[in-house]
Amino acid sequence: MGGFVAAGSTMNAMNAANRGNFKEAMGWTGVAELGRAQAMREAVAGRSEERAPEFPEGMTGFGDTRFLTCNYKDDLNRDGLTSLDEFVGIKRRFSNKEKVMYVFYNAPGRKGAKIAFFLKNNHGKVIHSFETVKNREDFYALFKCSPGKLPAGTNRGSWYVDGEYAGSSDAEIVE
């Protein structure tokens, strides 16, 4: 199916690493530490009650793991790492003239875990899928769609780790 690219996957990362391009092969670091530091500050301040995280439109998740839809990613600070603030255009609704990227950020599970992605249209039909292997602890996976390649309606990208459902994000495509 033309116009679809799986990026950030093990094969892409391994190929990049084999070419010596470790910046391209890297996932991310640092954001999880920030989240833990914030939780510790709140606990010390006496505010240890659990709060449900608030996510912007186009993002869901649990703990440090995120599922999101956006237009693209950009290494804004040129450090070779990918942090959440470097995903541009995080949202749920896209025109059919926009790029759409499904992201599984900070995938949980052991190194070597099998990561699977299934993209379903608004009728529940699988229109694309791929599998990869988690090759590092700070792993993320991307699925890029060129403009005009997704059908109108809500398209759901679902992620699995070792066969277990991990989460999903939706992209509503409008004419």
N, C-alpha and C positions, 0 to 999 in steps of 0.2 A: 504494500500500500504506500504509494509515493507521498512524500511530504512529512513522514513521521521519522523522528530520530530519537533513539534511546541514548541518553547521555548521562555521564556520571556513573555509569555502570561499571562493573568489574572489568569487562573487556576493554572499554574505553580507558579506564584508569590503568589497567595493566599495559595496554598498548602505549599510553602516554609515558608511563614509568619506564617501559623498555626503550622508548626513544630518548629517555633522559629528561623528559618534561615533567618534573615532579610537581610543579605548580598546577598543571592541568590534572594530574592524578590525585591531588589532595581533596579531601572533603572539607571539614571545618573544625575549628577548635575555639574555645573561649566562651561561647554563649552559654553552655551548660554550667560553667563555673560561675558566671554572672548570676544565673538563676539560683544556684545553691547559696551564693553569698547573700542574695536578697532574702531568701528564706531564713537564713541564720540571723540576719539583722532584725527581721520581724520577730523571730522567736525571742531574741535577747531583749527586744523592746516590750515583751509581754503580749505580743499579738500572734500567738502561735496557732490560733484557730485556722482550720483548713478553709481555703477559699477556692472556688472554681475559677480557673483562669479565664480571662476575657480575651477573645481572639477577634482580630479584624475580619470583616467579610472576606470570604475566600480562603480562610484558614481554620483548621481544627487541630486537635492534638491532645496529648496527655504527657505529663512530666516534661521532658525536654524534647519530645518527639513532636514533629509538626507535619501536617498534610496540607498542601496549599496549591492554589492555581494562581498563575501570574503570567506576565508577558515574556519576561526573560530575566537572566541574572547578569550582574555586572560587578566585577571586582573593583569596587569604588576606591578602596584604599591601596590597591595594587600590592597586597600582601600575599597573593597566591592562595588565600583561604576563602571559604564562602561562609558568610554569616547571614542570618535572617534578614538583616537590613539591606542586603545586596540583591534580594529578589525584587524586581521592579514590576509595578502594576499588579500587586496582590489584590485580587477581587474575585467575584463569582460570575459576573456577567461580562461577556465579550461580544464584540461585533464579529461578523464572519470575515472581516478584513484584518483582524488582529492575530498575532502569534499567541498561542496558548501553551503554557508549560505546566505540567503536573509534577509536583515535588513531594518526595518522601524524605524529610529532613531529620537527621539524627536517628536513623533506623535502629530500633532496639534489637537485641539478640547477639549471639556469639559471632566472632569472626568465623567466616565460612558458612554462615546461615544462607539459605536460599531465599532470595527476594523475588517475588513475582508481581507483575502489574497486569491488570485487566481493565481495558477501557470499554465501557458499555454506552450505547446510545440511549435515547429516552424511551426506547421500546425494550430495553434490557438485553439487546443483542450485543455480544462481544464483537467490537470492530477492530481491536488490536490488543496484543498481549506480548509480553516478553519476560524472560527470567534472567537473573544475574546472581552473583554470589557476593555477599558482604565481605569485602577484602580488608577492612580496617574497622577499628572501633568507632571512629568519628565518620560514619558513612552517610552519604545521601545519594538518592537516585532521582533522575529527571526523565521526563518523557515530553519531548517537544513536538508540537503540531504546527505546521505551516498555515498561514492564513488561507481560509476557504476549505480546509481539509476536514473539519469537523462538521457533522450535520447540525442543522438548526435544532434547538431544544436543549435539554439538560443532558450532558455527557458526564458520566461518573467514572473517575479513575480510582480503582481499588487496589490496595497494596497488601501483600501477604508475606509473612516471614515463616519459613519452614512449614508452609501449608496452612498456617493459622492467620485468620484475618487480622490485620493490624489497624487499618483505617482507610479513609477515602476522602476525596474532595471532588466538588462538582464544578463544571464550567457550563454556564447557560449561554448558548450561542444564539444571537439574534441577527436577523437580516439587516 
